[in-house]
């Protein structure tokens, strides 16, 4: 009787083994599917949007277009910058449409909502647009990678540089949601740690047209620096209206904590000149950045933002990791993503940490004067390359519950 049970158990174990193998083989007969969940029509469309779709397509084309002998599929949707919409689409893609990886996530709220679905279905999400450092901190996920930048890194790169130049009193104009709150918090910490002070802030809704009341409050604060804790179209509107109010002419300076080359293009060099900003990518850094910039320009008739270059990078790294793992299964792919260095047109020194932070250099940049620019999109002077381990928050300080304690 005992022997019979042992044989039966062995037979059952073998059948499970072959069953699991068959399931893995069956899974690899499905096309690999990537979803770009973006902002296509609102305040962040220029920095991500259709440009992120084209960047992902370039990565797929460079990879060869196929995985497991089937064409790689790309699906897209607009998150409408709403957390509930992002959660609904993420659930549908993961649960019903066999999407293997979702990329982009235009705002921090949409990212956190999508990350919950990623955890529930144990599938990969790569955030290339949203910026809150909480994504790899208290709200981290074992299935999410944060690729481009974050509010901690930008605050420490730009904020500390401005304080060193004497900008030791700050007033913030802040987008009233997680992204803006994170910028104000992280930059304020940098300012105070350097001996400066934050004298106040004004909160505004996403996609605000009229900044006059917020700018008047900032002007009356007498702060040396007006920190723009917002992004995209809101930052552009803040700068344009600050110019109309004569704020810079009156002696106060603007600090763009999270800005993009698309913002500079919209503003023009006459208005943007002299701004100190940080980016992870600039098309004119080296031969590889220029080659990707040309490919992107041929498709979009504009140079890529750092988010668009990051979407290319993250998509390509994901595909290489799936290939190296020999499976689409989440955990083996994530293991390869962490094991393999990130070397491409976006970065030549990247690596993915356990908390989901992709660590890489950032560049401290100054916007050129109109007479210094020699060609279209020739917008930046590189002041410094800041190593990733100096830019991003140490993993031990982030509060990510999934990081192994020493």
N, C-alpha and C positions, 0 to 999 in steps of 0.2 A: 504493500500500500504506500509506504514511504517512498520507495523507488519509483512507483508510478507517478506520484506527485512531483518528484524531482524531474523526471522526464517531461512531464506536462509543463512544469515551470520553465524548464530550459527551452522547450518548443515555443512557449508563449514569449519568452524573452527574445528568441531569435526572430520570431514573427514581428515583434515590436521593432527590432532593429531594422529588418528589411522594410517594414512599413514606414518607419521614419525616413529611411533612405529613399523610398519611392516617393514619399511626400516632398522631400527636398528636390528630387529630380522633377516632379510635377510642378513645383513652384518655379523652377528655373525654365519651364516651358512657356511661362507667361512673359509678355514683354515687360522690361523694366520701365517703370513709369515715374516721372518727376512732375510735381505740381508747383507752379509759381503763383503764390498768393500775394497779390500786390495792390498798390494804389495806382489805378490807371487814369483817373480823371480829377484828382483833388490836389491837395497842397504838396504831396510827396511824389507826384507823378514824374516830375523831371529827374529826381535823384534815383528813382527806381523804375517803376512802371514798365512800359514796353521795352525800355533799355535793358531791364533785367531779363526779360524774355529773350531778347536778341543775344545777350551775353551768355545765357544758358545754352542757346542754340549753337553759338560758336564753340563752346566747350564740347558739346555733343558731336559736332562736326569734326573737331580736332581729334576726339577720341576714336572716331571711326564710325559713329552712328549706330552701332549694334552692341548688344550684350546678350549672351546666351544664344547667339545666332539669330536674334530677332531685333528689328529696329527699336531703338529707345524712343519711348513716347513722352511727349511734353504736353501737359494740360495747364490752363491758366484760369484765374478767376480774380475778381475785384473784391477785396475785403471791405471796401467802403469805409475803411478806418474805424470799424466798429468791432468790438470784441465778440459780440454774440454772432455776428456774421462770420467772423474768422473761425469761431468754434464750430459752427454749423457746417461750413465748407470743409474744414479739416476732418471732422467726423465722417462726412460723406465720402471724401476722398480715401481716407484710410480704411473705412469699414466696408464700403460698397463698391468702390471703383479701383481697388488694388493699386493705389498710389503708394510707392515705396518710400519716397522722400519728398517733403515739402520745403520750399526755400522762399526767401524774401521776408515776409511779415513786416508791413510798412510802419506800424507804430508799436510801442512797447506794450500797450494794452492788447492789441491783436496778437502779438507774439506770446504773451503769457497765456492767453486763451487757447491759442493753437498748441502751446506746449502741454497743456492739460490733456488735450486729445492725443498728442504724441505719447505721453506717458500711459494713457489708458490703453492704447492699441500697440504700445511698444514698437513704434516706428520712428524713423529719423526725421528731425526738423533742423534746418540750418537757417539761422537768422542773419540776414545780410543788410537789412534796412534799420530795424529798431535799434535803439541805443542804450536803454537803461542798463546800468551795471548790475541791477537785481537779477537779470537773466542768468548770470553765472554766480550770483550771490544767494540771497535768501530764497529766491524763487527758482533756483536752478533745477535742471532735469537731467537724468542720466542719458537721455536720448536726444538732447539738443546741443548744437554747436553754435557759438556766437562768433562770427567771422570777421567783421569789418573794423569795428571801433566800439567804444562804449563811453558812457558819460564820465566814468572815473578816469579813463585814459586821456580823453580830450581835455578834461578839467586840469589834469596834472601837467599836460603838455603846454596848453595855451595859458591857462590861469597862472601857473608858476612863472612863465616867461614874462607875462604882463606885470605881475607884482614886482619882479626883479627890476623892471624898467621904471618903477615908481608908482604904478597904478595900485595903490594900497587901500582905496575906499571904493566900494562897489554898490551899485543898485541894480537889481535884476528885473527884467521884463520877461515874465515866465509863462509858457504855455501851461494851462491849468489841467494837466493830466500827468501820468507817471513819467513820461519822457522829460517834460519841462521841470517837474519837481526834482527828478534825479540830477539834471544838470545843475540846478540851483544848489541842491544839497552838496554835490561833489565839488563844485567849483568854490562854493562858500567855505567848505572844509579846507581847501588848498589856500585860499586867501587868508583865513584866520590862522592857519598853521604857519604862514609866512610873516605873521605880525600885522596883517591888514585887518579891515573890518567891513562887514556888510551892513549898510545903513538902512536897507529896506528892499521891498519888492512889490511889483504889481502883477496880478494874475489875469490872463486873457484866455478866451475860448480858442480852440483849434480853428484855423481858417478865419482869422479876424481881418476885416477890411480897414477899420479905423483905429489907429493906435494913438490918436492925439491925447486922450486923457492919460494913458500910461506914460507917454513921453513927457507930458507936462509934470507928472509926479516925479519922474526920474530927473528931470531938469531942476526942479525945485529942491531935490535932495542934496545938490551940490557934490554928489559923488564924482570922483575923478573918472571912474569907469562905469559905463552902462553895459552890463552883461546881458546878452540876448540868450535867454534860456528857452529858445524855441528853434524851429527849423523850417527849411523849405520856403514856401511862399510867405509864411509868417515872418521869417527873418528878413526876406527881401522887402516886405512892406514896412517893417520896423526901420530898416536903414533908409529907405526912400523918404519916409515921413520925418525921420530924424534930420535928414538933410533939409527938408522944407522948413523945419522949425529952427534951423541954424544951430543945432546942438553941438556939433563938432566945431563949427566956427566959434562957438562960445567957450570952447576950452575943454569940454568933456569929450571922452573917447568912447567908441563903441568896441565891444569885444564879442566876436562871433565864436562861441564855444564849439558849435557843430555847424560847419558850413561846407559847401561843396562848390566845385568848379562851375556847376550849372547856375548857382546863385551869383557868382562873379560875372558870368556871361549875361545873365538877366539884368544885373545892375549896371554893367559897363565899368571900365577901368577908371573913368573920371570920378565916379561915385565911390567905387570900392577900393581905390588905391590906398596903400598903407595899412590895410587890415592885416592883422596877424592871425593866422588860422592854422589848423592842423588837418592833414589828410593822410590816409594810409597809402594812397596811390595818386600819382600825377603822371599823365601820359608822356611827359618829356623828361623822365628821370634817366632812362637808359634804353638800350636797343630793344629789350623785351617789352618794356612799357610802350614804346613807340610802335612796335609791331602790332600789339593788341589794339592800341589806340587807332591805328590805321584800319584794321579789320572792322572795328566797331564803327568808326566814322563812315566807312563805305556803306554800312547798313543804315545808320541813323542820322548821318549828316551833322553830327556833333560828337565831341569827344566824351568818353565815358566818365561818369562820376566814380568815386572810390567804391560806392555800393555796387555799381554795375560791374566794375572790375572784380570785386569780391564775389559776386554771383557767378561769374565765369570761373574764378579760382575754386570756389567751393563745389560747384558742379563737377568740374574736372577731377578734383581730389576725391570726391565721392565715387565717381565712375572708376577711377583707378583702384580705389579701395574695394569696391564690389568685385572687380576683376581679380584682384590679389586674393580676396577671401574665397572666391569661387562659388559664392552664394549671395543672394540678396538678404539673407537673414540678418536682422538688425545688430545683434551683439558681435558676431564675427566681423561685420563691416566696420562697426565703430572701433573695434580693436585695431583694425588695419588703419583706419583714419588717424588714430593716435600714434600708431607705430611708425607710419610713413611721414617723412618731412614734407612740408608744403613748399614747393619750388616752382614758380610759374611767373607770369607777367605781373601778378599782384604783389608777390613777395618772394624774396630769395632766402628767407630765414624763418619761415613759419613752422609752428608745431601746435598740435591740439592738446590742451591740458585735460586732466580728469574732470574738472568742473565745467568743461565745455568751452572755455575761452581759447580761441585761436590766437596765439601770441605771435606778434610780428612787429617790425619797426613801424613807427609813425614819423611823419615829416612835419617839422615846424616851417611854415611858409609865410612869406610876405607878398601881398598883392602888388604887382608892378604898377608904376606910373604909366600913363598912356604912351609917353615918349620912349619908355624902356621896352615896350612890347614890339617884337619884330615880325610877328605873324599872327593870324587868327588863333585863338586859344593859347597864346603864349602869355600866360597870366601870372605866373609865380616865380619868385626868387626863393630858392631853398636855403633856409637859415641853418637848419640842423636836421640830421637823421637821429632819432631817439630810439635806442634799442628797446625791444618789446618788454624785457624784464624790468625796465625803468618806467615804462608807460603804464602797464596794466597792473591792477591790484594784485598783490601776492595772494595765492590761492588760500593760504592759511587764514587770511583776514576777511575772506568773502562770506563766510557763513553758509557755504553750500553743504547741505546735509549728506550728500553722496560722496564727498571726498573722504578718503580713508584717513583716520587720525593716526599720527605717529605714536 
